[in-house]
């Protein structure tokens, strides 16, 4: 009986470790913390992690001292959860917003310390943007969609991004850290970001964060347009439309969608 029970016990332990890792952040978890959360010794946890790594479900983060869920895990979970990923789910919302507002609409996601343009629907007005075309990226904190995501990250992640990105933001013409923190506080308080900073002459934008079912920010919907089209008389309606689409999109998201953690995998399927 012992020989029959042992594989079941090992399987349950491995599944328990996957659940624990799913609650961690992108930087991974230490073996000590994983074992403590699982209620087992470090050698036991380490053996289970090695098996999960051999199957491609777990990987070691840079430095080799932390463990996190690997790409194969997200691929399998995404396939099981739904056929369409974030880009496919969001495309109707982007089309509706662009048609209704007659402006360019962006879908942005976080990729480490950057914001990546995962999709874009062109409006009738010629505009310039920080991210440019699909696949373009900027440091988190530059542009309205990027700032909307940064402002709503958990505090420890937000602080790590600020420390890493502040020199990059200064190189792009951002004022200073005090201005960044003030803008993030405003974004958290009002739930949206409206930028008309002059960094791109004549351009303005507004963005709202997209949250998943657990309340984590995973993306941003953003409007890029001419500054004269985001004045006080029009801005509230634009924000209301963005928020409505963001809430509807967030309710449909599969938390294991590969695009949420590995945007390049989704972008690789974009033709041209």
Secondary structure in CASP SS format (residue, H / E / C, confidence):
PFRMAT SS
TARGET T0000
AUTHOR 0000-0000-0000
METHOD secondary structure of the structure
MODEL  1
X C 1.00
X H 1.00
X H 1.00
X H 1.00
X H 1.00
X H 1.00
X H 1.00
X H 1.00
X H 1.00
X H 1.00
X H 1.00
X H 1.00
X H 1.00
X H 1.00
X H 1.00
X H 1.00
X H 1.00
X H 1.00
X H 1.00
X H 1.00
X H 1.00
X H 1.00
X C 1.00
X C 1.00
X C 1.00
X C 1.00
X C 1.00
X C 1.00
X E 1.00
X E 1.00
X H 1.00
X H 1.00
X H 1.00
X H 1.00
X H 1.00
X H 1.00
X H 1.00
X H 1.00
X C 1.00
X C 1.00
X C 1.00
X H 1.00
X H 1.00
X H 1.00
X H 1.00
X H 1.00
X H 1.00
X H 1.00
X H 1.00
X H 1.00
X H 1.00
X H 1.00
X H 1.00
X H 1.00
X C 1.00
X C 1.00
X C 1.00
X E 1.00
X E 1.00
X E 1.00
X C 1.00
X C 1.00
X C 1.00
X C 1.00
X C 1.00
X E 1.00
X E 1.00
X E 1.00
X E 1.00
X C 1.00
X H 1.00
X H 1.00
X H 1.00
X H 1.00
X H 1.00
X H 1.00
X H 1.00
X H 1.00
X H 1.00
X H 1.00
X H 1.00
X C 1.00
X C 1.00
X C 1.00
X C 1.00
X H 1.00
X H 1.00
X H 1.00
X H 1.00
X H 1.00
X H 1.00
X H 1.00
X H 1.00
X H 1.00
X H 1.00
X H 1.00
X H 1.00
X H 1.00
X H 1.00
X H 1.00
X H 1.00
X C 1.00
X C 1.00
X E 1.00
X E 1.00
X E 1.00
X E 1.00
X E 1.00
X E 1.00
X E 1.00
X E 1.00
X C 1.00
X C 1.00
X E 1.00
X E 1.00
X E 1.00
X E 1.00
X E 1.00
X E 1.00
X E 1.00
X E 1.00
X C 1.00
X C 1.00
X C 1.00
X C 1.00
X C 1.00
X C 1.00
X C 1.00
X C 1.00
X C 1.00
X C 1.00
X C 1.00
X C 1.00
X C 1.00
X C 1.00
X C 1.00
X E 1.00
X E 1.00
X E 1.00
X C 1.00
X C 1.00
X C 1.00
X C 1.00
X H 1.00
X H 1.00
X H 1.00
X H 1.00
X H 1.00
X H 1.00
X H 1.00
X H 1.00
X C 1.00
X C 1.00
X C 1.00
X H 1.00
X H 1.00
X H 1.00
X H 1.00
X H 1.00
X H 1.00
X H 1.00
X H 1.00
X H 1.00
X H 1.00
X H 1.00
X H 1.00
X H 1.00
X H 1.00
X H 1.00
X H 1.00
X H 1.00
X C 1.00
X C 1.00
X C 1.00
X C 1.00
X C 1.00
X H 1.00
X H 1.00
X H 1.00
X H 1.00
X H 1.00
X H 1.00
X H 1.00
X H 1.00
X H 1.00
X H 1.00
X H 1.00
X H 1.00
X H 1.00
X H 1.00
X C 1.00
X C 1.00
X E 1.00
X E 1.00
X E 1.00
X C 1.00
X C 1.00
X C 1.00
X C 1.00
X C 1.00
X C 1.00
X C 1.00
X E 1.00
X E 1.00
X E 1.00
X E 1.00
X E 1.00
X E 1.00
X E 1.00
X E 1.00
X E 1.00
X C 1.00
X C 1.00
X C 1.00
X C 1.00
X C 1.00
X E 1.00
X E 1.00
X E 1.00
X E 1.00
X E 1.00
X E 1.00
X E 1.00
X E 1.00
X E 1.00
X E 1.00
X H 1.00
X H 1.00
X H 1.00
X C 1.00
X C 1.00
X H 1.00
X H 1.00
X H 1.00
X H 1.00
X H 1.00
X H 1.00
X H 1.00
X H 1.00
X H 1.00
X H 1.00
X H 1.00
X H 1.00
X H 1.00
X H 1.00
X H 1.00
X H 1.00
X H 1.00
X H 1.00
X H 1.00
X H 1.00
X H 1.00
X C 1.00
X C 1.00
X C 1.00
X C 1.00
X C 1.00
X H 1.00
X H 1.00
X H 1.00
X C 1.00
X C 1.00
X H 1.00
X H 1.00
X H 1.00
X H 1.00
X H 1.00
X C 1.00
X C 1.00
X C 1.00
X C 1.00
X C 1.00
END
